[in-house]
């Protein structure tokens, strides 16, 4: 169509003929999974043949992990100080 417009100002009719001589069937099992975690909805795109995740949302939030290490470190320091002072 764009080549016709290079030659003329107004296109009154255009026709395209397509002939399909051969075709192949491609089966790609992809699963679209939607799940909820702690009140939020997440989506994952999964390869149905291998079970590998193609792409997806990862739930993340505030973790207590740093607080655990901070509390453990404080307990160790207090324990050492108590041993040294006694």
N, C-alpha and C positions, 0 to 999 in steps of 0.2 A: 504494500500500500504506500509506503514512504517513497518508493522509486517512482510510482505513478505521479505522486504530487510534485516530484522534481520536474516533470515534463508538462503538466497541465495545471490550470488554476482551480478547476472544479471537477470533482469525481462524482459522476452520476451513478455509476454501477461498477462493482468490482467482484470478481469471482475467483476462488482458489479451489483447485481440485487436489485432493490428497489420496494417494493409493497406498494402502498398507500391504506389503508383500509377505512379511514375516513378523512374528512376535514371540516374545518369551515371557514366561511367568516367573516373577520373582516373589518368593515368600520370605518375608523378614518379620518374624514374630517379635513385636515390640510391645511390652506391657506398660500401660500408663497407670501408675498406682498413686492413689491419694490416701493419706493417712492423717490421723490427728494425734498430737502428742502435747500433753499439758495445755489443752485448750486451743492450740494453734493447728492449722491445717498445712500439710507439707505435700509436695508432689515429687515423684521419682519416675524416671524413664529407664526401663530395665530391658536388657537383651534377653528375649525368651529362650534362645538356644543355649547361651552360656551362663545365664544368671547374673552377669555382671551389670553393674549400674552404669548407664550411659551418662546420665546427668540427674541431679536431684537437689532438693532443698535439704539442708542439714539443720536439725534443731539445735540451737545453742542458747545459752542463757548464762546467768551468773552462777558460778560454781563455788562450792565451799572448799575446793582443793587448796587454794592459797591460805585460807584461814586455818586449815588443819596443820599445814606446815609451820605457820606462824605460831600457833599454839604449842606445837611440839618443840619448836626451837626455844620458845620462852620457858617451857617446862624444863628443858635441859640446862639452860643458863641458870635458872633459879636453883635447880638441883646442885649444880657445880658450886654456886655461890654458898649454898647452905653447907656443903661438905667443907669448903675452904674456911668458912667462918667458925665452924664447930671444932 
